[in-house]
């Protein structure tokens, strides 16, 4: 338990004395925690988790077969061998992406916590501009992390500075920044095209080969999901698919030939699988999140 705490503490280059000073918790508490003599109570754990921008579940002796990786954000069954392998693959992709893009907040619960806290700071006109600027950058890093994750951790995703410039060119995003903060961000990052107005996901341009590969991969994932359903679920999924074909916005033009279905072995029952869809195929949840982000920024 103390080792997990150290992981989040070290991410911020802090010492126990720093955390104790910031939270008002006696340093002896951390010494007792480290030696195993005792551990912080729930109230203190909440203070520590809030200060380190993490969740109390990652600091407490909280156990469950269904776990969420605090780093890559994947939720999986820790008793399922296939799920464990899937997590190892996704975690490796996340780790490689951090070498290219820097720190990525891909645990959605932690990301939302960081984003909410810093959004409040960035909007408070009584706080000095320097602090509001740093808070705005943290919010953008959360959005950037979501965009990189959505790309499947594609190394061709734009770097953070270009992503910020694209967001600053986004009218719906920019209108929620006060003039002083907006001008400081633009002075440092500029503006550029690349993300549609009202969106926060950058879509990596695909070559025909990549597009074909990703399309086949999506069909493979759909089949894996389908095979995990019972007979009632399969009937419901079939009916939902039929209803989608009745709406023109979900169907392919007549001149597009569907990709040939590849056969793939099922990959376990990971509770969370990342999307890698182009903007035209964003899931309803991602579309709603974009709208919520730009409405409440």
Secondary structure, 3 states (H helix, E strand, C coil): CHHHHHHHHHHCCCCHHHHHHHHCCCHHHHHHHHHCCCCCCHHHHHHHHHHCCCCHHHCCCCCCCEEECCCCCCEEECCCHHHHHHHHHHHHHHHHHHHHHCCCCCCHHHHHHHHHHHHHHHCCCCCCHHHHHHHHHHHHHHHHHHHHHHCCCCCCCCCHHHHHHHHHCCHHHHCCCCHHHHHHHHHHHCCCCCCCCCCCCCCCCCCHHHHHHHHHHHHHHHHHHHHCCCHHHHHHHHHHHHHHHCCHHHCCCCCCCCCCCCCCCCCCCCCCCCCCCCHHHCCHHHHHHHHHHHHHC
